[in-house]
Amino acid sequence: MIRMAGLMVHQEQIQLSTNNHGDMHDLTDKVNAIVQNSGISTGMVHIFNIGSTGSIGTIEFEPGLQSDLPEFLNKLIPPSREYGHEQTSHDGNGHSHLQATCLGPSLTVPVKNGSLELGTWQQIFHLECDIKPHQRNIVVTIYGE
């Protein structure tokens, strides 16, 4: 914990194992526990995926959307050997990089009264866009007072 003229900063990591492309994890409870552990009442929490083929966002975390989002991404940016990345790396995951880039690696959420300020049907998710399993590290940084 760092304190500067009323500003406090707290940082922890969440580790998770993913199975394959489209694997989605609900991070809401883990992030909220870190926020509550921080002692910060009012501020912001930043959630960041380390790596170029995973993404962070918000969604109503229910089974239909857990399959809809990866399917939509595959229609928008389908697996293909035609991507420039494939010509360079030959690893089959050019679409994974593009999908993760479109969604983004991070999210910032307000903290109010020591908890996440989210809508009723709004949860924080991690989406694996790569075609192979990963051990993911998610950095959670809370700053405020």
Secondary structure, DSSP 8 states (H G I E B T S, - for coil): -EEETTEEEEEEEEEEEE-STT-EEE-HHHHHHHHHHHT--SEEEEEEE-SSSEEEEEE--SHHHHHHHHHHHHHHS---S-SHHHHHH-SS-HHHHHHHHHH-SEEEEEEETTEE---TT-EEEEEE-SSS-EEEEEEEEEEE-
